[in-house]
């Protein structure tokens, strides 16, 4: 059942991306069929995902070394709280992941309460390997999907937050 849900999620993601790219960017004569994923296709925009983390240094290592994100901003909205935004500032549709660290928090957060963040990557296998080297965990190794032309892997950061990595074929 979980496999069917993941396949449906991948298919929904493909349909969403195809619909949003067709609406945002008209196809050029030399491009594939309208809405077909390609290296230049604009995908949906993720504005912000906020994650509570216990160990800011471990989380920064995971996101920078494992997933290749860069620190975009950092501020402290209150004493003992740090908010660090990470992303790819060079991407034409920038989005960020905000790590929220509260010094007073010592108990683990419950992973999965917020859902799953889906990230498009160029090479799922290389990214999953980098995640493991950077202190993350590969939950599901990269594999193709029968429902969509994608390769998908599931990884977790040092706090157990899950991420779906998607590579279009």
C-alpha positions as CSV (number, residue, x, y, z in Angstrom):
1,X,0.0,0.0,0.0
2,X,2.8,2.4,0.9
3,X,4.5,1.7,-2.5
4,X,1.2,2.5,-4.3
5,X,1.0,5.8,-2.3
6,X,4.5,6.7,-3.2
7,X,3.9,5.9,-6.9
8,X,0.7,8.1,-6.8
9,X,2.7,10.9,-5.1
10,X,5.4,10.7,-7.9
11,X,2.7,10.7,-10.6
12,X,0.9,13.7,-9.0
13,X,4.2,15.5,-8.8
14,X,4.9,14.9,-12.5
15,X,1.4,16.1,-13.4
16,X,1.7,19.2,-11.1
17,X,5.0,20.1,-12.6
18,X,3.8,19.5,-16.2
19,X,0.8,21.7,-15.5
20,X,2.7,24.5,-13.9
21,X,5.5,24.5,-16.5
22,X,3.0,24.6,-19.3
23,X,1.2,27.6,-17.7
24,X,4.4,29.5,-16.9
25,X,6.6,28.9,-19.9
26,X,5.2,28.4,-23.5
27,X,7.2,25.7,-25.3
28,X,9.8,26.7,-27.9
29,X,9.7,24.9,-31.2
30,X,12.7,22.8,-30.4
31,X,11.5,21.8,-27.0
32,X,9.8,18.5,-26.2
33,X,6.0,18.3,-26.1
34,X,4.3,20.9,-24.0
35,X,4.9,20.4,-20.3
36,X,7.4,17.5,-20.7
37,X,10.1,17.7,-18.0
38,X,13.5,18.8,-19.2
39,X,16.6,20.4,-17.8
40,X,15.1,23.9,-18.4
41,X,11.6,23.2,-17.3
42,X,10.4,25.5,-14.5
43,X,8.9,23.5,-11.6
44,X,6.5,24.5,-8.9
45,X,7.9,26.9,-6.3
46,X,8.5,25.9,-2.7
47,X,8.6,29.1,-0.7
48,X,9.7,27.9,2.7
49,X,9.8,24.8,4.8
50,X,10.5,25.4,8.5
51,X,12.1,22.6,10.5
52,X,12.7,22.4,14.2
53,X,16.3,21.1,14.9
54,X,18.1,20.1,18.1
55,X,21.6,20.2,16.8
56,X,22.1,23.2,14.4
57,X,25.7,22.3,13.5
58,X,24.7,18.7,12.5
59,X,21.7,20.0,10.5
60,X,23.8,22.7,8.7
61,X,26.3,20.0,7.7
62,X,23.6,17.7,6.4
63,X,22.0,20.4,4.3
64,X,25.2,22.0,3.0
65,X,27.4,19.0,2.4
66,X,24.7,16.4,1.8
67,X,22.2,18.4,-0.2
68,X,24.4,21.2,-1.5
69,X,22.3,24.1,-0.1
70,X,23.9,27.4,1.0
71,X,23.2,29.6,3.9
72,X,21.0,32.5,2.7
73,X,20.2,34.3,5.9
74,X,20.5,34.0,9.7
75,X,18.8,35.9,12.5
76,X,17.6,35.5,16.1
77,X,14.0,36.5,16.6
78,X,14.3,36.0,20.3
79,X,16.9,35.1,22.9
80,X,18.0,31.5,22.5
81,X,16.4,31.1,19.1
82,X,18.2,31.0,15.8
83,X,16.6,30.9,12.4
84,X,18.9,29.9,9.5
85,X,17.6,29.9,5.9
86,X,19.2,27.6,3.4
87,X,18.7,27.4,-0.4
88,X,20.2,27.9,-3.8
89,X,20.3,31.6,-4.4
90,X,21.3,31.1,-8.1
91,X,18.1,29.2,-8.9
92,X,15.6,31.2,-10.9
93,X,12.8,30.2,-8.5
94,X,14.5,30.4,-5.2
95,X,13.0,28.7,-2.2
96,X,14.4,28.0,1.3
97,X,14.4,25.6,4.1
98,X,14.5,27.4,7.5
99,X,16.1,25.6,10.4
100,X,14.7,26.8,13.7
101,X,16.9,26.0,16.7
102,X,15.8,26.7,20.2
103,X,18.5,26.4,22.9
104,X,16.0,25.4,25.5
105,X,14.8,22.4,23.6
106,X,16.4,19.2,24.7
107,X,13.9,16.5,23.9
108,X,13.7,15.1,20.3
109,X,11.1,16.5,17.9
110,X,8.6,14.0,16.5
111,X,9.5,13.5,12.8
112,X,6.8,13.4,10.2
113,X,4.3,15.7,11.9
114,X,4.8,18.3,9.2
115,X,4.8,16.0,6.1
116,X,7.5,15.4,3.5
117,X,9.6,17.9,1.6
118,X,10.1,16.9,-2.0
119,X,13.3,18.1,-3.7
120,X,14.2,17.8,-7.4
121,X,17.8,16.7,-7.8
122,X,20.0,16.1,-10.9
123,X,21.4,12.7,-9.7
124,X,19.5,10.8,-7.0
125,X,22.2,8.2,-6.4
126,X,25.0,10.8,-6.0
127,X,22.8,12.9,-3.7
128,X,21.8,9.9,-1.6
129,X,25.4,9.0,-1.2
130,X,26.3,12.6,-0.2
131,X,23.5,12.6,2.3
132,X,24.9,9.4,4.0
133,X,28.4,10.8,4.1
134,X,27.1,14.1,5.7
135,X,25.4,12.3,8.6
136,X,22.0,11.6,7.1
137,X,20.3,8.3,6.5
138,X,19.1,6.7,3.3
139,X,15.6,5.4,4.1
140,X,14.8,4.1,0.6
141,X,17.6,3.6,-2.0
142,X,17.1,5.3,-5.4
143,X,14.6,3.3,-7.5
144,X,12.5,3.9,-10.6
145,X,8.8,4.4,-10.4
146,X,6.3,2.4,-12.5
147,X,3.8,5.3,-12.3
148,X,6.1,8.1,-13.6
149,X,9.4,8.7,-15.5
150,X,11.3,9.5,-12.3
151,X,13.9,7.9,-10.0
152,X,13.0,8.4,-6.3
153,X,14.9,8.0,-3.0
154,X,13.9,8.8,0.6
155,X,16.5,10.2,3.0
156,X,16.4,11.6,6.6
157,X,18.4,14.4,8.2
158,X,20.1,14.0,11.6
159,X,16.8,14.9,13.4
160,X,14.8,12.2,11.4
161,X,13.0,14.7,9.0
162,X,12.2,12.8,5.8
163,X,12.9,14.1,2.3
164,X,11.8,12.7,-1.0
165,X,14.5,13.1,-3.7
166,X,13.2,13.1,-7.3
167,X,15.2,12.8,-10.5
168,X,13.4,13.1,-13.8
169,X,14.5,10.6,-16.5
